[in-house]
Amino acid sequence: MRLPVMPAASATLVLALALPASAFEMPQTKVTMEACMSAVLTKVDGKVSSLKLEIEDGKPLYEFEIKTSNRQTWELECDAMTGEIVETSRIADRNDKEFKAAAKVLEKDARKMALEKYPGKVTSSELEIADGRAVYEVEIDTADGRELEVQVDAATGEIGKIEVESEERTIYEIGG
């Protein structure tokens, strides 16, 4: 019995329809994903569980999630134009000794502080050690339709880095 073979043009069309439009819009980068991966693995010893290329504030970044042998999860971002590690964070939990030692602000208060500055609805929050500081990462859907990620310093309550998640664009993601 012979199976039908799809002509190349039809196969290409099917493949094109299955891919997101962003798959055809690869940004220019000067640093390879492999070079950035090597750089992040010198900072954190572990296994890469996921990686993605995304556009954040108009810049291409590689984001890596790394799992360590002592069951920690790290997220590192590498600038795809310079190879510089621009963000390093470790996911924490409520029993994390480093986080507990630094935190003076409760999570519920951090959520309120973020909402006072950026009104909307909190969709989630997460504890992290980001670039050496204990922070709450508060996700907010604003009334004007934006999705924000607001960092609140767990020691001082100061609002730190704000990312407009709804304006970021993922080019590709592997794992996760």
Backbone bond lengths (Angstrom), bond angles and torsions (degrees), N, CA, C in turn:
res aa  C-N    CA-C-N  psi(-1)  N-CA   C-N-CA  omega(-1)  CA-C   N-CA-C  phi
1 M - - - 1.451 - - 1.525 109.36 -
2 R 1.294 115.75 130.08 1.464 120.39 178.85 1.526 109.43 -95.91
3 L 1.324 114.91 133.90 1.458 119.44 175.52 1.511 108.77 -90.56
4 P 1.322 117.52 143.29 1.465 118.69 178.90 1.526 110.31 -66.78
5 V 1.308 116.06 141.05 1.456 122.07 177.76 1.521 107.41 -106.03
6 M 1.308 115.12 128.30 1.449 120.21 -178.72 1.528 108.75 -76.45
7 P 1.317 118.73 128.27 1.460 120.07 176.95 1.528 110.47 -58.45
8 A 1.322 117.20 151.40 1.469 123.09 -176.12 1.518 112.14 -55.78
9 A 1.319 118.25 -41.62 1.467 120.65 -178.87 1.523 110.98 -63.01
10 S 1.325 117.41 -40.18 1.469 120.72 178.73 1.516 110.64 -67.77
11 A 1.332 116.90 -40.24 1.464 120.75 179.16 1.518 110.41 -62.92
12 T 1.321 117.21 -40.71 1.457 121.33 178.44 1.519 110.55 -63.79
13 L 1.318 117.88 -42.06 1.453 121.89 179.19 1.522 110.60 -63.55
14 V 1.330 117.57 -44.67 1.461 121.00 178.60 1.517 109.98 -61.33
15 L 1.335 118.00 -44.44 1.451 121.98 178.99 1.524 110.33 -62.56
16 A 1.312 117.38 -43.65 1.463 121.41 -179.16 1.519 110.93 -62.51
17 L 1.322 118.14 -38.80 1.458 120.92 179.79 1.519 112.00 -70.64
18 A 1.330 117.44 -23.71 1.458 121.44 -177.98 1.520 112.83 -84.86
19 L 1.328 117.73 -15.95 1.458 121.39 -177.77 1.527 110.76 -96.34
20 P 1.345 117.26 147.12 1.464 118.78 175.48 1.528 109.78 -69.14
21 A 1.319 115.96 155.45 1.467 120.54 -178.78 1.520 111.59 -58.32
22 S 1.353 117.81 -33.93 1.463 120.43 -178.00 1.523 111.98 -64.68
23 A 1.341 118.19 -18.22 1.458 120.49 179.87 1.520 110.99 -65.72
24 F 1.327 117.44 -21.00 1.455 120.93 -179.14 1.520 112.19 -97.02
25 E 1.315 118.45 1.00 1.455 123.19 -176.94 1.520 110.12 -116.42
26 M 1.315 117.43 61.06 1.464 121.15 -178.49 1.524 109.66 -70.70
27 P 1.321 117.50 126.97 1.463 120.02 179.79 1.533 110.38 -75.66
28 Q 1.308 115.28 158.01 1.459 120.43 174.18 1.518 108.10 -73.00
29 T 1.313 116.63 132.54 1.457 122.08 175.22 1.519 108.16 -131.19
30 K 1.322 116.51 152.54 1.462 121.34 177.56 1.519 111.34 -104.76
31 V 1.336 116.16 -17.84 1.454 122.02 -177.51 1.522 108.12 -118.33
32 T 1.319 116.94 133.67 1.460 119.99 -179.36 1.523 110.90 -75.84
33 M 1.321 114.38 158.98 1.454 120.31 175.55 1.527 109.75 -59.70
34 E 1.340 117.22 -39.31 1.471 121.30 -178.92 1.528 111.14 -63.63
35 A 1.344 117.33 -39.12 1.469 120.19 178.69 1.526 110.41 -66.01
36 C 1.334 116.54 -42.18 1.470 119.58 177.54 1.522 110.74 -65.95
37 M 1.334 117.25 -39.58 1.460 120.17 179.29 1.523 110.38 -61.29
38 S 1.309 116.51 -42.29 1.465 120.69 178.03 1.530 110.23 -60.82
39 A 1.331 116.70 -42.08 1.466 121.23 179.89 1.524 111.90 -63.91
40 V 1.344 117.63 -43.86 1.466 119.17 -178.39 1.533 110.97 -70.01
41 L 1.326 116.85 -33.10 1.466 118.84 179.76 1.527 112.58 -73.91
42 T 1.324 117.87 -13.57 1.466 119.38 171.08 1.525 110.52 -80.29
43 K 1.336 116.39 -22.91 1.471 121.25 177.89 1.526 112.34 -84.37
44 V 1.343 116.10 -39.31 1.464 121.68 -177.72 1.519 108.02 -131.63
45 D 1.313 115.65 121.82 1.465 121.03 179.60 1.526 108.95 -84.65
46 G 1.315 116.35 114.88 1.459 120.47 -179.49 1.501 110.77 178.99
47 K 1.319 115.37 -162.19 1.466 122.33 179.80 1.519 108.99 -115.51
48 V 1.323 115.69 134.96 1.461 120.98 177.85 1.528 107.78 -72.35
49 S 1.330 116.75 121.18 1.464 120.43 179.15 1.522 111.63 -98.47
50 S 1.341 116.84 -22.36 1.463 119.80 174.00 1.518 108.75 -159.17
51 L 1.322 114.20 157.99 1.460 119.95 174.90 1.510 107.89 -149.03
52 K 1.322 114.57 153.02 1.455 118.33 175.42 1.514 109.79 -150.97
53 L 1.314 113.98 154.96 1.452 122.03 171.81 1.511 105.34 -108.16
54 E 1.330 115.96 125.49 1.449 119.73 179.94 1.516 110.58 -137.99
55 I 1.305 115.32 160.57 1.460 122.23 174.83 1.521 106.40 -103.78
56 E 1.336 115.66 120.35 1.458 121.94 -178.73 1.526 107.42 -129.84
57 D 1.303 118.07 122.31 1.470 122.74 -175.27 1.524 111.36 52.98
58 G 1.327 116.35 37.78 1.459 121.43 177.46 1.522 114.97 79.17
59 K 1.332 117.82 1.12 1.466 121.70 -177.27 1.522 110.48 -112.18
60 P 1.340 116.84 138.80 1.467 118.70 175.45 1.534 110.35 -77.64
61 L 1.333 115.27 130.50 1.466 121.88 179.15 1.515 109.33 -131.42
62 Y 1.330 115.51 142.16 1.458 120.93 168.73 1.521 106.35 -96.02
63 E 1.321 116.47 131.12 1.469 120.93 177.05 1.518 108.03 -116.40
64 F 1.326 115.78 128.09 1.461 121.95 -177.90 1.524 109.86 -118.07
65 E 1.324 116.35 136.73 1.461 121.54 170.12 1.517 106.13 -107.74
66 I 1.337 115.90 127.20 1.461 121.36 -176.09 1.519 109.33 -123.62
67 K 1.318 115.88 132.23 1.470 123.00 175.18 1.531 107.31 -102.88
68 T 1.331 116.38 131.64 1.461 120.68 -179.50 1.527 110.50 -99.97
69 S 1.328 115.16 168.26 1.470 119.76 -178.81 1.531 111.64 -65.90
70 N 1.337 118.15 -24.25 1.473 119.95 177.80 1.533 111.67 -94.40
71 R 1.357 115.78 23.72 1.458 124.62 170.87 1.528 114.45 67.94
72 Q 1.323 117.20 26.94 1.457 120.66 174.12 1.525 108.69 -92.05
73 T 1.330 115.04 152.71 1.459 121.21 175.56 1.523 108.22 -117.16
74 W 1.309 115.08 125.44 1.457 122.83 179.79 1.520 109.67 -116.00
75 E 1.326 116.17 147.51 1.459 122.26 172.63 1.521 107.29 -124.68
76 L 1.334 116.05 125.24 1.455 121.08 178.67 1.518 109.22 -127.16
77 E 1.333 115.92 140.22 1.452 121.46 177.14 1.520 108.62 -114.51
78 C 1.333 115.09 135.88 1.460 122.55 -178.67 1.526 108.55 -123.02
79 D 1.324 116.66 128.04 1.463 122.11 178.84 1.524 108.70 -67.42
80 A 1.317 117.26 120.83 1.466 122.48 -176.08 1.527 112.51 -75.53
81 M 1.325 117.62 -3.66 1.465 120.68 176.86 1.530 111.48 -101.55
82 T 1.346 117.25 -30.77 1.469 120.31 -175.48 1.526 113.78 -115.63
83 G 1.319 117.59 -21.32 1.458 121.74 -175.38 1.520 113.20 82.45
84 E 1.328 117.32 3.26 1.463 121.85 -179.73 1.528 110.50 -75.83
85 I 1.343 116.14 137.12 1.461 120.99 172.85 1.524 106.17 -77.03
86 V 1.336 116.60 115.01 1.466 120.23 -173.64 1.524 113.61 -102.13
87 E 1.329 116.82 -13.13 1.469 119.42 178.13 1.518 109.15 -155.52
88 T 1.324 114.78 136.06 1.463 121.47 177.33 1.520 107.71 -134.83
89 S 1.324 116.97 124.23 1.462 119.12 177.68 1.526 110.35 -143.48
90 R 1.319 113.67 151.67 1.462 121.45 177.40 1.519 107.61 -120.71
91 I 1.312 115.82 130.55 1.467 120.48 177.74 1.529 107.83 -69.52
92 A 1.321 115.92 132.89 1.466 121.45 179.96 1.527 108.75 -116.28
93 D 1.325 115.51 167.08 1.463 120.55 171.97 1.527 107.73 -128.25
94 R 1.309 115.86 178.20 1.473 119.67 -175.48 1.529 113.51 -65.00
95 N 1.330 118.21 -17.44 1.458 121.75 179.11 1.524 113.05 -98.24
96 D 1.320 117.35 3.26 1.461 122.02 -178.54 1.534 109.50 -65.69
97 K 1.316 117.06 119.75 1.473 121.35 -175.24 1.530 112.08 -62.89
98 E 1.322 117.63 -42.43 1.465 120.67 -179.24 1.529 110.75 -64.69
99 F 1.333 116.25 -42.62 1.459 120.21 179.55 1.523 110.30 -65.50
100 K 1.331 116.91 -47.75 1.472 121.03 -178.19 1.520 111.82 -60.77
101 A 1.344 117.19 -37.32 1.458 120.76 -179.52 1.527 111.99 -66.48
102 A 1.321 117.08 -32.14 1.465 121.14 -176.91 1.530 113.48 -90.60
103 A 1.321 117.50 -30.14 1.469 121.53 -171.31 1.524 112.56 -71.97
104 K 1.304 115.29 124.89 1.467 122.74 173.83 1.532 109.94 -114.96
105 V 1.334 115.58 -13.92 1.461 122.99 -177.88 1.523 108.10 -108.17
106 L 1.327 116.65 133.72 1.458 120.92 176.83 1.527 110.20 -75.55
107 E 1.328 116.66 154.12 1.458 121.32 -179.23 1.529 111.20 -59.55
108 K 1.334 117.98 -42.77 1.463 120.60 -179.14 1.532 110.74 -62.60
109 D 1.338 117.20 -34.51 1.463 120.64 178.21 1.530 110.79 -72.77
110 A 1.323 117.00 -36.49 1.467 120.86 177.13 1.530 110.06 -63.41
111 R 1.324 116.49 -39.65 1.476 120.26 177.07 1.531 110.15 -61.75
112 K 1.350 116.38 -44.24 1.475 120.53 179.51 1.520 110.64 -62.54
113 M 1.335 117.08 -42.17 1.473 121.08 -179.82 1.531 110.86 -62.18
114 A 1.322 116.16 -42.39 1.466 120.57 179.40 1.525 110.01 -65.09
115 L 1.343 117.10 -41.43 1.469 120.76 179.83 1.530 112.76 -68.14
116 E 1.330 117.52 -32.65 1.462 120.18 177.37 1.528 110.16 -62.72
117 K 1.301 116.32 -38.90 1.468 121.56 -178.84 1.537 111.47 -81.18
118 Y 1.338 116.54 -36.89 1.470 122.48 -177.16 1.527 109.25 -130.90
119 P 1.342 117.83 85.39 1.468 121.17 -177.22 1.525 112.36 -59.20
120 G 1.315 114.62 144.24 1.456 121.58 179.33 1.511 109.62 159.40
121 K 1.320 115.50 -144.76 1.457 121.11 -178.92 1.530 108.88 -125.35
122 V 1.339 116.37 127.15 1.463 120.64 175.87 1.524 107.89 -73.71
123 T 1.336 116.15 125.83 1.461 120.46 179.19 1.523 111.49 -99.31
124 S 1.355 116.71 -25.45 1.464 120.34 176.38 1.519 109.07 -171.41
125 S 1.313 115.16 167.08 1.460 120.68 171.26 1.515 107.91 -148.16
126 E 1.323 114.42 155.51 1.460 121.26 -173.50 1.529 108.63 -143.06
127 L 1.304 116.23 147.26 1.456 121.88 177.26 1.521 108.19 -97.20
128 E 1.345 116.12 135.77 1.455 120.45 -179.37 1.516 110.61 -145.41
129 I 1.308 114.15 156.54 1.450 121.65 163.91 1.525 103.49 -105.03
130 A 1.324 117.05 105.44 1.462 122.15 -174.50 1.524 109.38 -112.37
131 D 1.316 114.97 118.56 1.459 121.06 -179.42 1.533 110.89 49.55
132 G 1.334 115.55 41.22 1.467 122.03 175.51 1.515 115.88 87.23
133 R 1.334 118.68 -1.63 1.462 121.87 -178.68 1.523 110.79 -115.75
134 A 1.321 116.08 145.06 1.463 121.05 174.54 1.526 107.40 -78.62
135 V 1.342 116.83 124.55 1.459 121.00 -179.35 1.525 110.14 -137.99
136 Y 1.329 113.65 154.67 1.459 120.92 167.59 1.522 105.79 -100.78
137 E 1.307 116.35 132.28 1.451 121.24 174.78 1.518 106.13 -103.62
138 V 1.326 116.90 110.19 1.461 122.93 -174.18 1.528 108.96 -106.26
139 E 1.330 115.88 122.90 1.471 122.03 178.15 1.525 107.98 -94.21
140 I 1.347 115.31 128.37 1.467 120.70 -177.81 1.530 109.45 -130.63
141 D 1.335 115.56 133.51 1.465 121.66 167.66 1.527 105.66 -95.45
142 T 1.325 116.94 115.94 1.465 120.77 -176.46 1.528 110.66 -84.99
143 A 1.319 115.01 163.86 1.467 121.18 179.98 1.531 111.83 -63.17
144 D 1.344 117.01 -27.62 1.467 119.99 -179.67 1.533 112.55 -88.22
145 G 1.342 116.80 11.23 1.457 120.71 172.79 1.520 116.16 90.57
146 R 1.321 117.79 3.04 1.469 119.45 178.82 1.524 110.38 -85.88
147 E 1.333 114.80 152.86 1.461 121.80 173.21 1.525 106.75 -109.93
148 L 1.335 115.97 116.29 1.461 121.04 -177.27 1.520 111.11 -110.28
149 E 1.325 115.19 149.02 1.458 122.64 170.11 1.529 104.96 -118.83
150 V 1.328 115.91 111.93 1.457 121.94 -173.61 1.526 108.71 -111.73
151 Q 1.337 116.41 124.78 1.463 120.08 176.04 1.522 108.98 -91.15
152 V 1.336 115.20 129.70 1.455 121.45 175.91 1.519 106.91 -118.73
153 D 1.339 116.22 123.28 1.463 121.25 -179.50 1.528 108.85 -64.80
154 A 1.315 116.80 123.93 1.467 121.36 -175.71 1.525 112.39 -73.49
155 A 1.318 117.77 -17.24 1.462 120.91 178.97 1.527 111.76 -89.50
156 T 1.343 116.99 -38.26 1.464 120.30 -172.67 1.527 114.29 -113.03
157 G 1.330 117.80 -19.91 1.454 121.41 -175.62 1.527 113.08 81.88
158 E 1.328 117.33 2.71 1.454 120.33 179.29 1.523 110.94 -70.63
159 I 1.338 114.57 141.35 1.467 120.17 174.78 1.522 106.77 -77.54
160 G 1.332 115.22 129.53 1.458 120.43 -179.61 1.514 110.74 -109.03
161 K 1.295 115.29 -128.95 1.462 123.05 -176.20 1.533 110.97 -62.18
162 I 1.338 115.24 136.96 1.459 122.48 175.92 1.523 107.01 -119.54
163 E 1.317 116.92 129.18 1.464 120.91 174.35 1.522 108.03 -118.34
164 V 1.326 115.69 134.08 1.457 120.83 175.28 1.524 105.84 -92.16
165 E 1.322 114.68 91.29 1.470 121.38 -175.53 1.528 111.95 -59.74
166 S 1.325 116.39 -34.38 1.461 119.64 -177.58 1.526 112.22 -69.29
167 E 1.331 118.57 -14.05 1.458 121.51 177.75 1.522 112.55 -99.33
168 E 1.320 117.63 -7.23 1.458 120.77 177.53 1.517 108.92 -79.46
169 R 1.320 115.24 152.90 1.462 119.55 -178.63 1.520 108.84 -132.32
170 T 1.313 116.55 123.43 1.454 121.62 176.07 1.512 108.71 -87.14
171 I 1.330 115.70 124.44 1.467 121.37 178.88 1.520 109.45 -84.10
172 Y 1.330 116.19 -48.63 1.462 120.63 172.93 1.508 109.71 -153.90
173 E 1.319 115.71 157.70 1.464 122.75 179.33 1.520 107.89 -143.10
174 I 1.326 114.56 134.43 1.465 120.83 178.42 1.531 107.04 -124.05
175 G 1.314 117.52 128.92 1.459 121.79 -178.16 1.513 110.51 83.66
176 G 1.315 113.85 -163.95 1.462 118.15 177.21 1.441 111.05 94.79
